[in-house]
Structure formats: structure tokens, C-alpha cells
Amino acid sequence: ANVEEAVTNNVLGTKNIVETAVRHNVERLVLISTDKAVRPVSVMGATKRLAELTVLDAAQRNNLPYSVVRFGNVLGSRGSVVRTFKNQIARGGPVTITHPEMYRYFMIIPEAVHLVLQAACMGTGGEVFMLNMGEQVRILDLAEDLIRLSGLEPYRDIDIQTTGIRPGEKLREDLLEDGVDFERTGHSEIFRMSKEEQVDGASLAQTLDKLSDLALHSRTSDLIQTINLFLPSGSVQQ
């Protein structure tokens, strides 16, 4: 993972947008987040979690309807595993997966867009919304199905190879932090975190300033250490 780029884009970029929105009295702001922000072990998940806290802190301090929406992988989006599998199948294989028991949540693009807009209208300030993504899908099953949909037979026409879990990957994604539950909203496919999160704004601001300086000087190991010291999970891997 490119730690400096992740911090610059996901954390400092969000901070800049939030500060600009507050300064110009932007009526609503919604952060598109990810299930990987829950108990993060990857750089992407951890930086998204810091972005969430940045938005929630601004909402609380300024009494503004800024909120967070979390969901999983979007089918067909740029960088989606489906596109990768299709390209591998078109080249004659092999299709590569990291682990035979790896599971992920998936949504289609129109559904994700619709639910994000609905959640944006619901926000009154400082909420974390979760979209109903159904059951987690086993990536191996997805790979086999895509091979069959291409008119081929898995393992006979197209091989499937396991490459091994990479640092910062989970076999299954989490939906909830410890001690937190989700409650229903007026929309059957949108849930709200039941426990409003209180952000330590001073500590967050101090951490973001430090991350900004470390990212500027490409101090990767110090970036990881600073993130781990601030986030309760404290187990982010490079």
C-alpha cells in the first residue's frame, strides 16, 4: 500500500473538503466510506476511518448535517474484482484469488448511488449510515460463476489459483464496532449506527497535523505508528 498517498488523499483530502464546506456554509456533506473502516487492519480502512472521524467531528462542532455512509464493494466499478476476473478469463486464465474462504459484500452501482442519496437526505448531523448489502459472497464462488457465465468450465478450461492473503486483508469484513449496533431508519435498506460517536476533536486535530507532516516527508513507518496509536484497533499493517 502507498501509505503516503492514502493519508494524503483519504485523510488530508477529506479534511480540506470539510473545512471548505464549513467555511462556505455548505448545507449537506456526505462521506462515502467503506466496511473496511470497521476495526481496520489495512491502510485503506484506517485512513477511511480517520476520514469518518473528521466528518463526524465537524458535524458535532458546527451543528451541521454532515454524515457518513458505509458500504462494501461495488460491482463493475473501476478496480472491482469482477473486472479483474473478466480480464483474466479473457486472457485464458488463470483467475487468481487470495484465499478460498475470502468473503466480501457487493452492491451494484445504481443501487449504491440511490441509497447514498437517500441517506444524505436523512442526515441531521453526525450519523453513520450503513447500506443493506445482503449476505457476504465467497470470492471463490464469484470466480467460478464468472467462468461459467463465459461459457467455460472452472479448473478445466480456466484454472483458479490462490495467491495468499496480503497484509491488511481480512477473510470477512466487519459491519459494526464493538459495543455498537445499527437501528432501522425510514428506509428499509438503510440503517443508522445506534450509538452516536463522540469524537475527541483536539486529539484528532493533533493527529491530522502530525500525519500531514509525516506524509510530506514520506516517513512511512512513522505514519503507520501514528495511525495505530490513535485508532483503538491499533493493528494496521502496511
C-alpha positions as CSV (number, residue, x, y, z in Angstrom):
1,A,0.0,0.0,0.0
2,N,1.2,3.5,-0.7
3,V,0.7,4.9,2.8
4,E,1.6,8.5,2.0
5,E,-0.9,8.7,-0.9
6,A,-3.6,7.0,1.2
7,V,-3.1,9.5,4.0
8,T,-2.9,12.5,1.6
9,N,-6.0,11.5,-0.4
10,N,-8.3,9.9,2.2
11,V,-7.4,11.8,5.4
12,L,-6.0,15.2,4.4
13,G,-8.2,15.5,1.3
14,T,-11.3,14.9,3.4
15,K,-10.0,17.4,6.0
16,N,-9.6,20.1,3.2
17,I,-13.1,19.4,1.8
18,V,-14.7,19.5,5.3
19,E,-13.0,22.8,6.2
20,T,-14.0,24.3,2.8
21,A,-17.6,23.1,3.3
22,V,-17.8,24.7,6.8
23,R,-16.3,27.9,5.6
24,H,-18.7,28.3,2.7
25,N,-21.8,27.1,4.7
26,V,-22.4,24.0,2.5
27,E,-25.8,22.7,3.5
28,R,-25.0,19.0,3.4
29,L,-21.9,16.8,3.2
30,V,-21.8,13.0,2.9
31,L,-18.6,11.0,3.1
32,I,-18.6,7.8,1.1
33,S,-16.9,5.3,3.4
34,T,-16.4,1.5,3.5
35,D,-16.9,-1.5,5.6
36,K,-13.1,-1.7,5.8
37,A,-13.2,1.3,8.2
38,V,-14.6,-1.0,10.9
39,R,-11.8,-2.3,13.1
40,P,-9.4,-1.5,10.3
41,V,-6.3,-3.6,9.6
42,S,-5.4,-2.1,6.2
43,V,-4.1,1.3,5.4
44,M,-7.1,2.0,3.2
45,G,-9.5,1.0,6.0
46,A,-7.6,3.1,8.6
47,T,-7.4,6.2,6.5
48,K,-11.1,5.9,5.7
49,R,-11.8,5.6,9.4
50,L,-9.9,8.8,10.1
51,A,-11.9,10.5,7.3
52,E,-15.1,9.4,9.0
53,L,-14.0,10.9,12.3
54,T,-13.0,14.1,10.5
55,V,-16.6,14.5,9.1
56,L,-18.3,13.5,12.4
57,D,-16.1,15.9,14.4
58,A,-17.1,18.8,12.0
59,A,-20.8,17.8,12.3
60,Q,-20.6,17.9,16.1
61,R,-18.6,21.1,16.5
62,N,-20.6,23.1,14.0
63,N,-24.0,21.5,14.4
64,L,-24.2,20.7,10.7
65,P,-26.0,17.8,8.9
66,Y,-22.8,16.1,7.8
67,S,-22.8,12.3,7.8
68,V,-21.1,9.1,6.7
69,V,-22.3,6.3,4.6
70,R,-20.6,2.9,4.6
71,F,-20.9,0.1,2.1
72,G,-18.9,-2.7,0.6
73,N,-17.6,-3.4,-2.9
74,V,-19.4,-2.0,-5.9
75,L,-19.8,-4.5,-8.8
76,G,-18.4,-3.2,-12.1
77,S,-16.7,-0.2,-10.6
78,R,-13.1,0.8,-11.6
79,G,-10.8,-1.6,-9.8
80,S,-13.6,-4.1,-9.0
81,V,-12.6,-7.7,-8.6
82,V,-15.2,-8.6,-11.2
83,R,-13.4,-6.6,-13.9
84,T,-10.1,-8.3,-12.8
85,F,-11.7,-11.7,-13.1
86,K,-13.2,-10.9,-16.5
87,N,-9.8,-9.7,-17.8
88,Q,-8.1,-12.9,-16.5
89,I,-10.8,-15.1,-18.1
90,A,-10.4,-13.2,-21.5
91,R,-6.7,-13.9,-21.4
92,G,-7.3,-17.6,-20.8
93,G,-6.6,-17.6,-17.1
94,P,-5.6,-18.3,-14.5
95,V,-8.1,-16.5,-12.3
96,T,-6.4,-15.5,-9.1
97,I,-7.9,-15.3,-5.6
98,T,-6.2,-14.6,-2.3
99,H,-7.9,-17.3,-0.2
100,P,-10.6,-19.9,-0.9
101,E,-12.6,-18.7,2.2
102,M,-12.4,-15.0,1.4
103,Y,-15.9,-13.3,1.6
104,R,-17.0,-9.8,0.6
105,Y,-20.1,-7.6,0.4
106,F,-21.2,-6.4,-3.0
107,M,-23.7,-3.9,-4.4
108,I,-24.5,-2.7,-7.9
109,I,-23.7,0.9,-8.9
110,P,-27.3,2.2,-9.4
111,E,-28.4,0.7,-6.0
112,A,-25.4,2.2,-4.2
113,V,-25.9,5.6,-5.7
114,H,-29.7,5.6,-4.9
115,L,-29.1,4.6,-1.3
116,V,-26.3,7.1,-0.7
117,L,-28.6,9.9,-1.9
118,Q,-31.4,8.7,0.3
119,A,-29.1,8.5,3.3
120,A,-27.9,12.0,2.5
121,C,-31.4,13.4,2.8
122,M,-31.9,11.6,6.2
123,G,-28.8,13.0,7.9
124,T,-29.3,15.5,10.7
125,G,-25.7,15.6,11.7
126,G,-23.0,13.2,12.9
127,E,-24.7,9.9,11.8
128,V,-23.0,6.8,10.4
129,F,-25.3,5.1,7.9
130,M,-24.9,1.5,6.7
131,L,-26.5,0.3,3.5
132,N,-28.1,-3.2,3.5
133,M,-25.7,-5.3,1.4
134,G,-27.3,-8.7,2.0
135,E,-25.0,-11.6,2.7
136,Q,-21.3,-11.7,2.1
137,V,-20.3,-13.5,-1.2
138,R,-17.5,-16.0,-1.3
139,I,-14.9,-14.8,-3.8
140,L,-14.2,-18.3,-5.0
141,D,-17.9,-18.8,-5.8
142,L,-17.9,-15.5,-7.7
143,A,-14.8,-16.5,-9.7
144,E,-16.4,-19.9,-10.6
145,D,-19.7,-18.3,-11.6
146,L,-18.0,-15.7,-13.9
147,I,-16.0,-18.5,-15.6
148,R,-19.3,-20.5,-16.2
149,L,-21.1,-17.3,-17.5
150,S,-18.3,-17.0,-20.0
151,G,-19.2,-20.5,-21.4
152,L,-16.2,-22.2,-19.8
153,E,-15.7,-24.7,-17.0
154,P,-13.7,-23.8,-13.9
155,Y,-10.4,-25.8,-13.4
156,R,-10.9,-27.5,-16.9
157,D,-10.9,-24.5,-19.2
158,I,-9.8,-21.8,-16.8
159,D,-7.7,-22.6,-13.7
160,I,-8.2,-20.8,-10.4
161,Q,-5.1,-20.2,-8.3
162,T,-4.7,-19.0,-4.7
163,T,-2.1,-16.3,-4.2
164,G,-2.3,-15.9,-0.4
165,I,-3.8,-13.2,1.9
166,R,-2.0,-9.9,1.6
167,P,-1.1,-7.7,4.6
168,G,-4.1,-5.8,5.9
169,E,-6.7,-8.2,4.4
170,K,-9.5,-10.0,6.4
171,L,-11.3,-13.1,5.4
172,R,-14.6,-11.4,6.2
173,E,-15.4,-7.8,6.6
174,D,-17.0,-6.4,9.9
175,L,-20.1,-4.2,9.9
176,L,-20.0,-3.0,13.5
177,E,-17.6,-1.8,16.0
178,D,-17.6,-3.5,19.4
179,G,-20.5,-2.3,21.6
180,V,-22.3,-0.7,18.7
181,D,-25.5,-1.8,16.9
182,F,-27.5,-0.4,14.0
183,E,-31.1,0.7,14.1
184,R,-33.6,1.0,11.3
185,T,-34.4,4.2,9.6
186,G,-37.4,5.3,7.5
187,H,-35.8,3.4,4.5
188,S,-35.8,-0.4,4.7
189,E,-32.4,-0.7,3.1
190,I,-30.6,2.0,5.2
191,F,-29.5,1.5,8.8
192,R,-28.1,4.1,11.3
193,M,-25.5,3.5,14.0
194,S,-27.4,3.4,17.2
195,K,-24.7,4.9,19.4
196,E,-23.7,8.4,18.4
197,E,-20.0,8.6,18.3
198,Q,-18.3,11.4,20.3
199,V,-15.1,12.5,18.7
200,D,-12.2,13.9,20.6
201,G,-11.7,16.9,18.3
202,A,-8.5,18.2,19.9
203,S,-6.8,14.8,19.7
204,L,-8.0,14.2,16.2
205,A,-6.7,17.7,15.0
206,Q,-3.3,16.9,16.6
207,T,-3.1,13.6,14.9
208,L,-4.0,15.0,11.5
209,D,-1.4,17.7,11.8
210,K,1.2,15.1,12.6
211,L,0.1,12.9,9.7
212,S,0.3,15.8,7.3
213,D,3.9,16.5,8.3
214,L,4.9,12.8,8.1
215,A,3.2,12.3,4.7
216,L,5.0,15.4,3.3
217,H,8.4,13.8,4.3
218,S,7.4,10.2,3.2
219,R,8.0,8.7,6.7
220,T,6.0,5.6,6.1
221,S,6.8,3.7,9.3
222,D,6.0,6.7,11.4
223,L,2.7,7.2,9.6
224,I,1.7,3.6,10.4
225,Q,2.7,4.1,14.1
226,T,0.8,7.3,14.4
227,I,-2.3,5.8,12.9
228,N,-2.1,2.8,15.2
229,L,-1.6,5.0,18.3
230,F,-4.8,7.0,17.5
231,L,-7.2,4.2,16.4
232,P,-8.4,1.8,19.0
233,S,-7.7,-1.3,16.9
234,G,-4.1,-0.4,16.6
235,S,-3.3,-3.2,14.2
236,V,-2.9,-1.6,10.8
237,Q,-0.3,-3.3,8.6
238,Q,1.5,-1.7,5.7
